[in-house]
Amino acid sequence: MSVTDKLVSRLPKIGDRTGHAPVVAVVKLHGVITPTPSPLGRGTININTVESALNRAFDHDRLAAVALAINSPGGAPTQSALVAERIRLLAGRKKVHVLAFCEDVAASGGYWLACAADEIYAHPSSLVGSIGVVSAGFGLTGLLERIGVERRVYTAGSNKMRLDPFRPEKAEDVAWLAGLQNQLHDQFAGWVRKRRGDKLDSDHEDLFSGEVWTGARAAELGLVDGLGNLREVIAEKYPGAEISVAEPKRPLLARLGMAGAAGFGLSGADRMLAAVEALETRAAWSRFGL
């Protein structure tokens, strides 16, 4: 081997981690979708928590694609829409392809986020879909009287206290809520149809019923484009590309590793709110057996 051949053989190959390989930026979208931050630092998704991560991902100077790693049982429809719209805006501005990967669950608002991608992939065992709207609460009528507390509420406007959990439920309020849910459901279904188009099995009567499917069945219905995990799909589509993970910002307690310290630094009221939040979060995941 000549001296020149030896020198050439030592040059970095295309795809080596040399700083010259293309990059696929991964944004982790993990948690319940809610505008309310978690006092104990649990993962939540909203436009404020993911904005910086999305900006970092789409701003990479060697960007080949952006991948969304989604693990969410859903949550607030407005926050789902705001995050999805931000992804589409950045993708259009940067002219970059976006892929979504459904992990354990991408349901309801989690699937709304997945539809912001140009391609959606799932593991065969992932739980995907739940294209519907749900509202939940508690009926606490008579509770305050039994413990000797008088509640005083003053309003201007006859409909300011619809579905007050401390008052008896009214049929007209339930009908009003159903109308609101139908409007949101139409928006959700419209978004899915817009993003998935002719890929959907539009003849399937349960497609927009709120039903949940495995990733394998979701592929048959056109809810996802294929089966596979993030690393294997990226390796196939972008050989030699580096993976760069952009993490959403986390609250201070989580960054300090104290998210599990029950009640750390919280007032009595905040501890109560944290307990309620934990129950609601647990309920959101448990709907999918997780």
C-alpha positions in Angstrom: 0.0 0.0 0.0 1.4 3.4 -1.0 1.7 6.3 1.5 -1.2 8.0 -0.3 -3.4 4.9 0.1 -2.5 4.8 3.8 -3.5 8.4 4.3 -6.8 7.9 2.4 -7.6 4.8 4.5 -7.3 6.9 7.6 -9.9 9.5 6.5 -13.3 9.3 8.3 -15.9 7.4 6.4 -19.3 8.9 5.5 -21.7 8.2 8.4 -18.9 8.2 11.0 -19.6 10.4 14.1 -17.3 13.1 12.8 -19.6 16.1 12.9 -20.3 15.8 9.2 -22.9 13.1 9.1 -26.6 14.1 8.7 -28.6 14.3 11.9 -32.1 13.1 12.8 -33.3 15.1 15.7 -35.6 13.2 18.1 -38.1 15.1 20.3 -39.6 13.1 23.2 -43.3 13.8 23.7 -43.9 11.8 26.9 -46.8 12.3 29.4 -50.3 13.5 29.7 -51.2 16.6 27.6 -52.2 19.3 29.9 -51.8 23.1 30.3 -51.2 22.6 34.0 -47.6 22.0 35.1 -47.0 19.2 37.5 -46.0 20.4 41.0 -44.0 17.2 41.5 -42.1 17.4 38.2 -44.0 14.6 36.3 -43.8 14.6 32.6 -46.4 16.7 30.9 -46.9 17.9 27.3 -48.0 21.4 26.4 -46.8 24.1 24.1 -44.7 25.7 26.8 -42.9 22.6 27.9 -42.0 21.4 24.3 -41.4 24.7 22.5 -37.7 24.9 23.3 -37.1 21.2 22.4 -38.9 21.6 19.1 -36.9 24.8 18.2 -33.6 23.0 19.0 -34.6 20.0 17.0 -35.6 21.9 13.9 -32.6 24.4 14.1 -29.9 21.7 13.7 -27.5 22.7 10.9 -27.1 19.1 9.5 -30.8 18.2 9.9 -32.0 15.3 7.7 -35.3 14.7 9.5 -37.1 15.2 12.8 -38.6 12.3 14.7 -41.3 12.5 17.4 -41.1 9.8 20.1 -44.6 9.7 21.4 -45.8 8.1 24.6 -49.0 9.7 25.7 -52.6 8.7 26.6 -53.8 12.1 25.5 -55.3 15.0 27.4 -56.3 18.6 26.6 -57.4 19.1 22.9 -56.3 22.7 22.6 -52.7 21.9 23.8 -52.7 18.9 21.4 -53.6 21.2 18.5 -51.1 23.9 19.5 -48.2 21.5 19.7 -49.2 19.8 16.4 -49.6 23.2 14.7 -46.2 24.3 15.9 -44.6 21.1 14.5 -46.2 21.7 11.1 -45.1 25.4 11.1 -41.5 24.5 11.8 -41.5 21.6 9.3 -42.8 23.9 6.6 -40.4 26.7 7.5 -37.3 24.3 7.5 -38.7 22.1 4.7 -37.8 19.0 6.7 -39.5 15.6 6.9 -41.1 14.6 10.2 -41.6 11.0 11.4 -43.7 10.0 14.4 -43.0 6.8 16.5 -45.8 5.5 18.7 -44.3 3.8 21.8 -46.5 2.2 24.5 -49.5 4.4 23.7 -50.3 7.2 21.2 -54.0 7.6 22.0 -56.5 10.5 21.8 -54.3 13.7 22.0 -51.2 11.5 21.7 -52.5 10.4 18.2 -53.3 14.0 17.4 -49.6 14.8 17.9 -48.6 11.8 15.8 -50.7 13.1 12.9 -48.4 16.2 12.8 -45.8 13.9 11.2 -45.5 13.1 7.5 -45.1 9.4 8.4 -46.3 7.5 11.5 -44.8 4.2 12.8 -45.8 2.0 15.7 -44.6 -1.1 17.4 -47.0 -4.0 16.7 -48.0 -4.0 20.4 -48.4 -0.2 20.7 -51.9 1.2 21.5 -53.0 3.7 18.9 -56.1 5.7 18.1 -58.9 6.7 20.6 -60.1 9.4 18.2 -62.7 10.8 20.5 -63.4 13.2 23.3 -63.9 12.5 27.0 -64.8 14.6 30.0 -64.7 13.4 33.6 -65.3 14.8 37.0 -66.8 14.1 40.4 -70.3 14.6 41.9 -69.8 16.1 45.4 -73.4 17.1 46.1 -74.1 17.4 49.8 -70.4 16.8 50.8 -69.8 20.3 52.2 -73.0 20.3 54.2 -72.1 17.0 55.8 -68.8 18.4 57.1 -70.3 21.7 58.1 -68.9 23.9 55.4 -71.0 26.5 53.6 -70.0 27.3 50.0 -70.8 30.8 48.7 -70.7 31.4 44.9 -71.8 34.7 43.3 -72.2 34.9 39.5 -73.4 37.3 36.8 -74.7 35.2 33.9 -77.1 32.3 34.1 -74.6 29.7 32.7 -71.5 30.6 34.7 -71.7 27.6 37.0 -72.6 24.8 34.5 -71.7 21.3 35.9 -70.7 22.6 39.3 -69.6 19.3 41.1 -71.1 20.6 44.3 -74.6 21.0 42.8 -77.0 18.5 41.4 -76.4 17.6 37.8 -78.8 19.2 35.3 -79.9 17.5 32.1 -79.5 20.8 30.1 -75.9 21.1 31.3 -75.2 17.5 30.2 -76.7 18.3 26.8 -74.6 21.4 26.5 -71.4 19.4 27.3 -72.4 16.8 24.7 -72.7 19.5 22.1 -69.3 20.9 23.0 -67.7 17.4 22.8 -69.2 16.8 19.4 -67.7 20.0 18.1 -64.2 19.0 19.4 -64.7 15.4 18.0 -65.4 16.9 14.6 -62.2 19.0 14.8 -60.2 15.9 15.8 -61.6 13.7 13.1 -61.1 16.5 10.5 -57.4 16.8 11.5 -56.9 13.1 11.1 -58.6 13.0 7.7 -56.6 16.0 6.6 -53.3 14.5 7.6 -53.9 10.9 6.7 -56.0 11.4 3.6 -56.6 8.3 1.4 -54.4 6.2 3.7 -57.3 5.7 6.0 -59.7 2.8 5.8 -62.6 5.3 5.7 -65.2 2.5 5.4 -64.4 1.2 8.9 -67.3 2.3 11.0 -65.4 2.4 14.3 -62.5 4.5 13.0 -63.6 7.7 14.8 -65.6 6.0 17.6 -62.8 6.4 20.2 -61.7 2.8 19.8 -58.1 1.9 20.5 -56.1 -0.6 18.3 -52.8 -2.3 18.5 -50.1 -1.0 16.2 -50.5 -4.0 13.9 -54.2 -3.3 13.5 -53.6 0.4 13.2 -51.4 -0.2 10.2 -54.2 -2.2 8.5 -56.6 0.7 9.1 -54.2 3.3 7.8 -53.7 5.1 11.1 -50.0 4.4 10.9 -47.7 3.9 7.8 -45.7 1.0 9.1 -44.4 -1.1 12.0 -41.0 -0.7 13.6 -39.1 1.2 16.3 -37.4 4.5 16.0 -33.8 3.3 15.7 -34.4 0.6 13.1 -36.6 2.8 10.9 -34.1 5.7 11.1 -31.2 3.4 10.3 -33.0 2.2 7.3 -34.2 5.5 6.0 -31.1 7.6 6.9 -28.1 5.3 6.8 -25.1 6.8 8.8 -27.2 9.5 10.3 -26.6 10.6 13.9 -29.5 10.7 16.4 -29.7 13.8 18.5 -32.3 13.9 21.3 -33.9 17.2 22.3 -35.5 16.8 25.7 -38.5 19.1 26.7 -37.7 21.2 29.7 -38.5 19.8 33.1 -39.5 21.5 36.4 -36.8 22.2 38.9 -37.7 19.3 41.2 -37.4 16.9 38.4 -34.0 18.3 37.3 -32.8 17.9 40.9 -34.0 14.3 41.0 -36.6 15.1 43.6 -39.7 14.5 41.7 -40.5 11.5 43.8 -40.0 13.2 47.1 -43.7 13.3 48.1 -44.7 16.8 49.2 -41.1 18.2 49.1 -41.3 22.0 49.4 -45.1 22.0 48.9 -47.8 23.7 50.9 -50.7 21.7 52.3 -52.9 22.9 49.4 -50.3 22.0 46.9 -49.9 18.6 48.3 -53.6 18.1 48.0 -53.5 19.3 44.4 -50.5 17.0 43.7 -52.5 14.0 45.1 -55.4 14.8 42.8 -53.1 15.2 39.9 -51.5 11.9 40.6 -54.9 10.2 40.6 -55.9 11.9 37.3 -52.6 10.9 35.7 -52.9 7.4 36.9 -56.5 7.2 35.6 -55.4 8.5 32.2 -52.7 5.8 31.8 -54.8 3.0 33.4 -57.4 3.3 30.6 -54.8 1.6 28.5 -53.7 -0.9 31.0 -50.4 1.0 31.7 
